[in-house]
């Protein structure tokens, strides 16, 4: 028994030494080692940088943010795969709901306390279709590619790629970023730009039939619980800015009811 305790103690000390050694390796050396990693291996390191098992266990994410939003896509204009939406940006409060199934919803409200109520205004991807309401008027999107790709930007894609349910392939590095592409099918792909120093995600781009559709630039990472999450997100649709948001808070514990990922108005 004493020998087993010694063996366990030795293993524990060896693990601690390995961690200390890894932290002591210069960034240039770590970058050099990462140059030999496959796409899936790079994404695995990225998930560790974002929170490891905590990130892997995510089921729901609710982010409260404020910033300037291009209201034309929310009104249902430009949500198809062709044509750019008009650039009319309004400062708004937003709540972004995501779940592990890739569904997503963006609830919108006015920023000023005394402002006239917008009426129910939200954008949703139900898992199969896109739409929502604009100032109390319901709209649906006949071409669901953009709505679907907006859902693919969520946290579940990284987890699915690392766990092997999606095919990932390394692309040519760009500047200070590694680039990895995740393929859902011949039409839909997601590319990650991974910072070579921090291994956090700098940028995410979806492609529909090889054409860029939705882009997110992520920055100002801060610790939330045991995870590193972005507090500044700039989203573009077909090359035109959709939203420039500063995240105020994240809720990673509260389950989001399925009803929120429908076309229904949810209080």
N, C-alpha and C positions, 0 to 999 in steps of 0.2 A: 504493500500500500504506500509506504514511504517512497519507494522508487517511482510509483505512478505519479505521486504528487510532484516529485522532482521533474519528471518528464513533462507534466503539464506546465510547471513553472518555466521550464526551459522553452517550451513552445511559445508561451505567452511573451517571454522576454525576446525571443527571436522575432515574433511578429512586431513588437514595439520597435525593435532595432530596424526592421525593414521599413516601417513607416517613417522613422527619423531619417533614415538614409535617403528615402524617396524625396522627402522635403528638402534635404540638403543638396540634391542634384540641381545644378544651375538650370535656368529656364531654357537655355540654348540646347543643353543636353537632353532635357525632356522633349523638346521639339524634335530633335534628331531622332529619338526613339519613336515618336509618334509618326514620323514620316513613313515608317514601315507597316503601320496598322492598316487593316482593311476598313471599308466603310462601316460595317457593323461594329467593329472594335472601337472605332473612333466615336461612334454614337454611344457606345457603352461607357466610355470614359466621360463623355459629355453628360450622360445621365448621372454619373457619380458626382460630377462637378455641380450639377443642379440639385442634388439631394439624395442620390443613390436609392436605397430601399424606400425612403419616404416618398420620393418622386414616383417610383414604381408602383406604390400603393395608392396613388391618387385615384379617386373616384369622381370627385366633383371639384370645380374651381369657380369661385365667384369673386370677380374683381370690380371694385367701385372706382371710377375714374372721372376725370373732367378734362375737357379740351375742345378743340375746334373740329367740327364734323362737317363733311360735305353732305348736305341734306338731300341732294338729288338721288343718290343710290338708295337711301332709306325710303324715299318716296316711290321707289320702284323703277326709277329711270337709270339705265346703264348697268343693270344687274345681269344682263345677258352677256354673251361672249363677244359682242361686237359693239363698237361705238363708245366714246368716252362720255362720262356724265358731266353735266355743267358744274363748274367749280364755284359753288355757293357755300361758304363755310360759316357755321354758326357755333358759338361757344355753348356747350351743353354738358349736363351730367349724364353719365352712362353707367349701367351695371351690366357686366359681361358674364353670362353663365355658360359653363362648359361641363360636359360629362364624359365618362370613359367610353361611351358609345360614339363619340365624335359629333354629338348634337351641340348646338350653340344658339344662344339668344342674346340680343343686345337691346336692353330697355333704355329709353331716352327720356330725359326730363329737362326742364328749363333750369338755368343756374341761379337766376335772381329770385329771392324769396317772394317778391311781389309781382313777378312776371305772370302774364296771362298763361293759363294752363295750355299745354300743347294738345291735349286730348291724347288718348292712348297711341303711343308711337313706339314701335319696336321692329326689329329685324330678326328673323329666326330661320334656322335650318333644322328641320324636324328629323333628319336622318334619311329622308327620301325626297323632300321638296323644300323650296325656299319661299319666303313671303313675309307677311307681317301686317302692320297697320301704320298709317301716317296720318296723324292728327285725327284719329277716329275712323279713318277710311281704310278698309282692308285692301291689300293688294297681294297678288301671287306672281311668282316668277315662272314663266313658261320654260325658259332655258335654265336648268338648275345647276349648270356647271359652276358658276361663280359662287352661288350659295354653298354648294358642296365643298368647294375648295376653301372657302372661309372656315368651314367646319374642320377641314383637314389641317388647318393651322394649329389646332388645339393640342393639348399635352399628350393625348392618347397615341398620336402617330409616332412620337419618339419611343414610347414604351413598346408599341407593337413592333417597331423596327428592331429594337435591341433584343426583344424576346424571340425574334425570328419569324414572326407571322407575316412580315412584309420583306420584300427583297430590297437590299440597299447596296449601292455601289459607289466607290470613291471616285470623285471627279478631280480635275486639275485644280491645284491650290490657286487661290486668288489673294494676292497681297499677304496680309497677316491672318488669313483664314484658310482652314481646311474646308473642302466642299464635299458633301456627301448627298447623293440622290436616293430617295426612297420611292419605289414604284408600287402603285396600287394596281394598275392595269396599263395597257398600252396608251391610254389617253391621259391618265391622271398621275402626276408625279409631284413630289415635294423635295425641295433642295434646302439643305442646312449649310449656313456659313458659320464655322466653329472657330472661335478665337484661339490662336495658337498658344497664347500665354495663359489664358484662364480656362479654356475649353468650354466657356459659356457660349450660347448661341447669339451671334451678332445679327443674323438675318435669316429669314425663311422666305422661300419663293415657291409658289405652286405653278405648274405648267399644265396646260390643257392642249393636247395635240401639239406638244413642243413649243407652245406659245405661252409667254408669261401672263398669268392671270391675276393672282393676288400676291402681294408682297408685304412682309412685316420687318421693320427694323427695330431691334430690341436693345435697350441700353439702360444705364443707371440701375444695375443689379444691386439688390439688398437682401439681407437674410430675413426669411419669413419662416418661423418655426425652425426646422432643420434644413430648409431649402434656400437656394438662391434664385430669386425671381426678378424679372425686369419691371421697373417702375416708369419707364418711358417707352411707348410703343407708337410707331408711325406706320399706318397701314395704307397701302395703295391698291387700287383696282384698275387693271388695264393701263398701268403707268401713271394714273392720276391719283392724287392723294385723296383718301377716303376719310382718314381721321388722324389727328396728332394728339395723343392722350398722355396725361400724367396719372398714373395709378395712385389712388389714395390709400387703398387697403385691399388685402386678399383674405378671403374666408375659404379655408381648405378642409373644414370639418363638417359644415352644414350640408346635408343632402339636398339636392335640387329636385323638387317634385317633377315627375314626367310631364305633368300638365303644362309646365313652363315651356317645354319644347314643342308646343303646338301653336296653332294660329289663334288660340283663345286669348282673351285679355285676362291676365292674372294679376290680382291685387298685390 
